[in-house]
Amino acid sequence: MRLDLRHLVFGAFACAAGVSVAYIERAAAPAHAQAVEGSVVPKSRAEITLSFAPVVKKAQPAVVNVFASRVERMPANPFLDDPIFRRFFGEGGGMPGRSNTAQSLGSGVIVDPAGLVVTNNHVIEGMTDVKVALADKREIPAKILLRDPRTDLAVLKLTEGSNFPTMELGDSDALEVGDLALAIGNPFGVGQTVTQGIVSALARTHVGISDYGFFIQTDAAINPGNSGGPLVDMNARVVGINSAIFSKSGGSIGIGFAIPVNMVKSVLLAAKGGGKMVKRPWLGATLQTISQEIAEGLGLDRPTGALLADIDPKGPAADAGLKRGDVIVSVDGQTADDPEAVGYRLGTKPLGGQATLGVLRGGKKIVAQMRLTPAPETPPRDTIKLKGPSPFAGATVVNVSPAVVEEMSVQGAANGVVVSEIEDGSFAQQLNLQRGDVVLAVNDQKIDSTRDLEKAVSSRAYYWKITLARGGQVFTTVVGG
């Protein structure tokens, strides 16, 4: 699971104490006081044996366990060239060729008879070998068709067999708080497990799990290993992909989060189309959360909606007639209470056609029709993998464009070049460069393109003064040459 889990175990004792007290009180009460007003005695065996078993039997064959791994080569220790050192300290750690295997365990669900499996991206992130264990005990290798870090979703393809059992995709927009739900997965690696609860809340934002922070909250027990497994409705349909929990103990305390299945559909559509990434509609504007103070300043009766703080003059929002200071309150008639909701609603829309935006401007409601087009790649990426004696060696960089900004969630980048990939063990990794970093200047030389950066680092220097933007903040560091 994504959220950090701290150890604080006391819930089990509290539950045990509560059950004991309730039992003692009931035993001590007079017989006539034990009947609860309005209660009805079951009149048939069928009423006594109500069960979720039919739903589980229909859904469970499509739920799988996902095992991912990668081999990590350990760096050679130069001291082990000395036979005396090897005699005293052994020939183990650091010997050339020694390796460790990193492993990950999660769950998934088959959504296509051809063997397409949906799981969480964090289950297979950084992994190279993936196997899937089916409910009938078969283990089948799988290849990764598509990773979508922005939603924390991934699509796998089983490489052997056909006509696999599948689970139907439901409609997460039809869910209501209080609906019954089942979570199926492999918690803690104990084996396939079913838990039951309700939909506790909808449209949970500010959870901090992925770029599209719009989640279904459930109290069905979800634990580490459930990641990627389905949240199932009473018609045995997938309504969400279990992604994270909030916990202080390492186990479920009844606060779990699932990615709505309507977002899953857009990722699955891209994978079926052979895409390596998901292209979504581009708003062409920066949105801001509305606080109580901003709401009062705009004359709103409550702090809801998404404020347009900045607009690209060539973007779809500008073409639709939107202006700075407008507040988006709905997308295609569905309420949008904050920027995350606007992003989610647009992110589930297919490219092409239009979306109807409900907007508040100067206290008046207006309607805007916005084209659903992808962000443009202007200028072209001009991808370069940097080499040579600089700290950037091993980094792959691309030019800044609206498409790159959207894809990598780059904040506040109008110029510079973006780091798109870091080679393991490279100088760039040692410098702690990260995917999404924006290189603005090197040795006080402004960087406007990948060619500028390639030229700036092509020769040795006594020192490297590097200006970067990360997470919307700009900082400068100096490292030796």
Solvent accessible surface area in square Angstrom, and as a share of the most:
residue,aa,sasa,rsa
1,M,45,0.20
2,R,92,0.34
3,L,44,0.22
4,D,116,0.60
5,L,52,0.26
6,R,170,0.62
7,H,161,0.72
8,L,91,0.45
9,V,104,0.60
10,F,124,0.52
11,G,36,0.35
12,A,71,0.55
13,F,152,0.63
14,A,61,0.47
15,C,90,0.54
16,A,61,0.47
17,A,56,0.43
18,G,43,0.41
19,V,106,0.61
20,S,59,0.38
21,V,81,0.47
22,A,60,0.46
23,Y,157,0.60
24,I,112,0.57
25,E,111,0.50
26,R,158,0.58
27,A,70,0.54
28,A,84,0.65
29,A,35,0.27
30,P,76,0.48
31,A,88,0.68
32,H,155,0.69
33,A,57,0.44
34,Q,73,0.32
35,A,84,0.65
36,V,109,0.63
37,E,175,0.78
38,G,72,0.69
39,S,77,0.50
40,V,114,0.65
41,V,120,0.69
42,P,71,0.45
43,K,173,0.73
44,S,52,0.34
45,R,192,0.70
46,A,71,0.55
47,E,89,0.40
48,I,121,0.61
49,T,74,0.43
50,L,150,0.75
51,S,75,0.49
52,F,71,0.30
53,A,43,0.33
54,P,92,0.58
55,V,22,0.12
56,V,24,0.14
57,K,154,0.65
58,K,139,0.59
59,A,0,0.00
60,Q,52,0.23
61,P,53,0.33
62,A,1,0.00
63,V,0,0.00
64,V,0,0.00
65,N,22,0.11
66,V,0,0.00
67,F,81,0.34
68,A,3,0.02
69,S,26,0.17
70,R,72,0.26
71,V,87,0.50
72,E,66,0.29
73,R,169,0.62
74,M,66,0.29
75,P,107,0.67
76,A,59,0.46
77,N,51,0.26
78,P,102,0.64
79,F,131,0.55
80,L,8,0.04
81,D,116,0.60
82,D,66,0.34
83,P,88,0.56
84,I,115,0.58
85,F,58,0.24
86,R,70,0.25
87,R,203,0.74
88,F,149,0.62
89,F,146,0.61
90,G,32,0.31
91,E,107,0.48
92,G,41,0.39
93,G,47,0.45
94,G,11,0.10
95,M,58,0.26
96,P,94,0.59
97,G,54,0.52
98,R,107,0.39
99,S,44,0.29
100,N,65,0.33
101,T,77,0.45
102,A,23,0.18
103,Q,143,0.64
104,S,27,0.18
105,L,66,0.33
106,G,0,0.00
107,S,0,0.00
108,G,0,0.00
109,V,0,0.00
110,I,0,0.00
111,V,19,0.11
112,D,27,0.14
113,P,71,0.45
114,A,50,0.39
115,G,0,0.00
116,L,13,0.07
117,V,0,0.00
118,V,2,0.01
119,T,0,0.00
120,N,0,0.00
121,N,4,0.02
122,H,34,0.15
123,V,3,0.02
124,I,0,0.00
125,E,94,0.42
126,G,42,0.41
127,M,17,0.08
128,T,102,0.59
129,D,84,0.44
130,V,8,0.05
131,K,106,0.45
132,V,0,0.00
133,A,12,0.10
134,L,9,0.05
135,A,43,0.33
136,D,83,0.43
137,K,175,0.74
138,R,109,0.40
139,E,112,0.50
140,I,8,0.04
141,P,53,0.33
142,A,13,0.10
143,K,112,0.47
144,I,44,0.22
145,L,40,0.20
146,L,3,0.02
147,R,82,0.30
148,D,7,0.04
149,P,78,0.49
150,R,45,0.17
151,T,1,0.01
152,D,1,0.00
153,L,1,0.00
154,A,0,0.00
155,V,1,0.00
156,L,0,0.00
157,K,53,0.22
158,L,1,0.00
159,T,73,0.43
160,E,98,0.44
161,G,58,0.56
162,S,84,0.54
163,N,131,0.67
164,F,7,0.03
165,P,52,0.33
166,T,53,0.31
167,M,5,0.02
168,E,110,0.49
169,L,42,0.21
170,G,6,0.05
171,D,67,0.35
172,S,8,0.05
173,D,64,0.33
174,A,70,0.54
175,L,18,0.09
176,E,118,0.53
177,V,94,0.54
178,G,42,0.40
179,D,52,0.27
180,L,73,0.37
181,A,1,0.01
182,L,1,0.01
183,A,1,0.00
184,I,0,0.00
185,G,0,0.00
186,N,4,0.02
187,P,12,0.08
188,F,120,0.50
189,G,38,0.37
190,V,113,0.65
191,G,26,0.25
192,Q,53,0.24
193,T,45,0.26
194,V,49,0.28
195,T,33,0.19
196,Q,83,0.37
197,G,6,0.06
198,I,67,0.34
199,V,0,0.00
200,S,37,0.24
201,A,10,0.08
202,L,60,0.30
203,A,48,0.37
204,R,106,0.39
205,T,25,0.15
206,H,126,0.56
207,V,29,0.16
208,G,71,0.69
209,I,9,0.05
210,S,24,0.15
211,D,70,0.36
212,Y,26,0.10
213,G,5,0.05
214,F,16,0.06
215,F,3,0.01
216,I,3,0.02
217,Q,24,0.11
218,T,0,0.00
219,D,61,0.32
220,A,1,0.01
221,A,35,0.27
222,I,1,0.00
223,N,24,0.12
224,P,31,0.19
225,G,8,0.08
226,N,4,0.02
227,S,3,0.02
228,G,0,0.00
229,G,0,0.00
230,P,0,0.00
231,L,0,0.00
232,V,0,0.00
233,D,14,0.07
234,M,63,0.28
235,N,89,0.46
236,A,4,0.03
237,R,78,0.28
238,V,0,0.00
239,V,3,0.02
240,G,0,0.00
241,I,1,0.00
242,N,0,0.00
243,S,0,0.00
244,A,0,0.00
245,I,3,0.01
246,F,93,0.39
247,S,6,0.04
248,K,107,0.45
249,S,32,0.21
250,G,15,0.15
251,G,18,0.18
252,S,39,0.25
253,I,91,0.46
254,G,22,0.21
255,I,56,0.29
256,G,2,0.02
257,F,16,0.07
258,A,0,0.00
259,I,8,0.04
260,P,7,0.04
261,V,0,0.00
262,N,24,0.12
263,M,2,0.01
264,V,2,0.01
265,K,78,0.33
266,S,21,0.13
267,V,1,0.01
268,L,10,0.05
269,L,119,0.59
270,A,22,0.17
271,A,8,0.06
272,K,114,0.48
273,G,69,0.67
274,G,58,0.56
275,G,29,0.28
276,K,153,0.65
277,M,76,0.34
278,V,21,0.12
279,K,130,0.55
280,R,24,0.09
281,P,9,0.06
282,W,22,0.08
283,L,18,0.09
284,G,4,0.04
285,A,26,0.20
286,T,81,0.47
287,L,38,0.19
288,Q,77,0.34
289,T,66,0.38
290,I,8,0.04
291,S,48,0.31
292,Q,89,0.39
293,E,128,0.57
294,I,45,0.23
295,A,0,0.00
296,E,115,0.51
297,G,69,0.66
298,L,62,0.31
299,G,63,0.61
300,L,23,0.12
301,D,138,0.71
302,R,137,0.50
303,P,61,0.39
304,T,21,0.12
305,G,1,0.01
306,A,0,0.00
307,L,20,0.10
308,L,1,0.00
309,A,30,0.23
310,D,77,0.40
311,I,27,0.14
312,D,50,0.26
313,P,112,0.70
314,K,177,0.75
315,G,0,0.00
316,P,3,0.02
317,A,0,0.00
318,A,30,0.23
319,D,89,0.46
320,A,23,0.18
321,G,39,0.37
322,L,8,0.04
323,K,120,0.51
324,R,174,0.63
325,G,36,0.34
326,D,2,0.01
327,V,3,0.01
328,I,0,0.00
329,V,33,0.19
330,S,23,0.15
331,V,0,0.00
332,D,59,0.31
333,G,72,0.69
334,Q,53,0.24
335,T,87,0.51
336,A,1,0.00
337,D,75,0.39
338,D,19,0.10
339,P,22,0.14
340,E,45,0.20
341,A,4,0.03
342,V,0,0.00
343,G,25,0.24
344,Y,4,0.01
345,R,30,0.11
346,L,7,0.04
347,G,2,0.02
348,T,32,0.18
349,K,43,0.18
350,P,90,0.56
351,L,72,0.36
352,G,44,0.43
353,G,58,0.56
354,Q,109,0.49
355,A,1,0.01
356,T,47,0.28
357,L,0,0.00
358,G,13,0.13
359,V,1,0.01
360,L,28,0.14
361,R,78,0.28
362,G,81,0.78
363,G,55,0.53
364,K,149,0.63
365,K,171,0.73
366,I,59,0.30
367,V,105,0.60
368,A,7,0.06
369,Q,88,0.39
370,M,1,0.00
371,R,102,0.37
372,L,8,0.04
373,T,38,0.22
374,P,59,0.37
375,A,16,0.12
376,P,53,0.33
377,E,72,0.32
378,T,91,0.53
379,P,72,0.45
380,P,98,0.62
381,R,48,0.18
382,D,53,0.27
383,T,82,0.47
384,I,15,0.08
385,K,101,0.43
386,L,4,0.02
387,K,157,0.67
388,G,44,0.43
389,P,43,0.27
390,S,2,0.01
391,P,16,0.10
392,F,0,0.00
393,A,13,0.10
394,G,8,0.08
395,A,0,0.00
396,T,18,0.10
397,V,0,0.00
398,V,4,0.02
399,N,13,0.07
400,V,18,0.10
401,S,3,0.02
402,P,32,0.20
403,A,13,0.10
404,V,0,0.00
405,V,40,0.23
406,E,59,0.27
407,E,40,0.18
408,M,20,0.09
409,S,44,0.29
410,V,14,0.08
411,Q,109,0.48
412,G,83,0.79
413,A,19,0.15
414,A,97,0.75
415,N,67,0.34
416,G,1,0.01
417,V,0,0.00
418,V,0,0.00
419,V,0,0.00
420,S,20,0.13
421,E,108,0.48
422,I,38,0.19
423,E,83,0.37
424,D,122,0.63
425,G,59,0.57
426,S,14,0.09
427,F,113,0.47
428,A,0,0.00
429,Q,81,0.36
430,Q,134,0.59
431,L,41,0.20
432,N,88,0.45
433,L,9,0.04
434,Q,78,0.35
435,R,125,0.46
436,G,16,0.15
437,D,2,0.01
438,V,1,0.01
439,V,0,0.00
440,L,38,0.19
441,A,19,0.15
442,V,2,0.01
443,N,57,0.29
444,D,110,0.57
445,Q,81,0.36
446,K,128,0.54
447,I,1,0.00
448,D,79,0.41
449,S,30,0.19
450,T,0,0.00
451,R,135,0.49
452,D,46,0.24
453,L,0,0.00
454,E,68,0.30
455,K,156,0.66
456,A,21,0.16
457,V,2,0.01
458,S,77,0.50
459,S,74,0.48
460,R,190,0.69
461,A,30,0.23
462,Y,213,0.81
463,Y,119,0.45
464,W,4,0.01
465,K,67,0.28
466,I,0,0.00
467,T,26,0.15
468,L,6,0.03
469,A,9,0.07
470,R,72,0.26
471,G,54,0.52
472,G,46,0.44
473,Q,138,0.61
474,V,96,0.55
475,F,83,0.35
476,T,69,0.40
477,T,47,0.28
478,V,91,0.52
479,V,39,0.22
480,G,62,0.60
481,G,64,0.61
